[in-house]
Amino acid sequence: MPIMANPADSSVALAAVGSARPALLGWRNAVFAAFFVSGLGLASWMSRVPAVRDGLRLDTAQVGLLIFGLSAGSVVGLLIAAGLLNRLGARRAMLLSVSLSASGLVLMGAGVSVVPSAPFVFAALAVFGIGMGSVDVMMNVEGAAAERAIGRTLMPLMHACFSLGTVVGALGGAAASAWQVSVFWHLMIVAVLVLSTIVVAVRFLPAPVNTTEADAPTPAWRNRLRDSLAVWRDRKLLLIGVIVLGMTFAEGSANDWLALASVDGHGLSNTDGAIVFGVFVAAMTVGRVIGGPVLDRFGRVLVLRACAGIGIAGLALFILAPNTPLVIAGTILWGIGASLGFPVGMSAAADDTKNAAARVSAVAIIGYFAFLVGPPVLGLLGEAWGILNALYLILALMVLAGLAAPAARPVASAPV
């Protein structure tokens, strides 16, 4: 799942690009490509979770612990991303991050198909997560800067590119499962595609403008620390965090467990489980593409309540579905319901422009908390009571997100 970063921390390269339209379009397309390959790599792994489980002979709880390696690595990537950007610049930092994620994919495949080892796959997932988490920040920073330079709203389309990448990755995983391609060769091919794409794409990112340390303002770190801690006392912000927590848990849990829940809970084949996951990410993509106009038309609160209701209905239908068509229908509603919670939460957190960076950072931390603890918690619950019953936890969190929706109402001074 991609996060919003503060474009003020981004490339000072606006001057280097200027108003040259081909350069601006190249910059935009490079960011589109980064979002797409990030979704492609992530969904390629997730679509093969049932095959990984079978290859390593793991139970549900052990799969949850394995996925924790990806979550923990992603958090590390988020923490180091700003330092890499400042030290290396966007081109080299993004190339390094994607190289890490591509290497993690190859190592994961080897740990499943070549030298089966759950600890090895855990470590590979951590490497993959570090690369994914850091490039997540970088592509959002570059996307926000490109959006400002071009003067058009592009971020929703960039996030839709990520979702489109997950659709392609899920379909590729389903095809690899149907054709009995090993996890190693499948992820190897994806890694080559991801890395070769980003090698070309980063050439179109603007080169950073040379600056000296004397030119840069001295960071008032004590003030920043005080402001960052103060926002956690804001009741409205915490309610926005509840929205993001519920919706992110719904999205992330589907990414990690939907394929396996379809196989173990509804008796589908591994191939059909990958297809169901593909349906989910396709529904997410549609929701994000149409979300902007819908939000402009009806407002945040009504849309968030509708999304929560749709997601709750979809989850209940998926859990209780007696046949495959209803499983698919529930998956579609689940995906649409979870599609807008995180982006709307980020926008709501940034309404207070005085402390926007600290507020957005706090809400993002809450969102990634769901990614961090969700996989092992659902794994343990699934082992004890069955994977479908474990999904009721997601339903409860989406109820809370719907109840907290009024907290996202724009303040009077913020644009609707």
Disulfide bonds with the S-S distance in Angstrom:
none
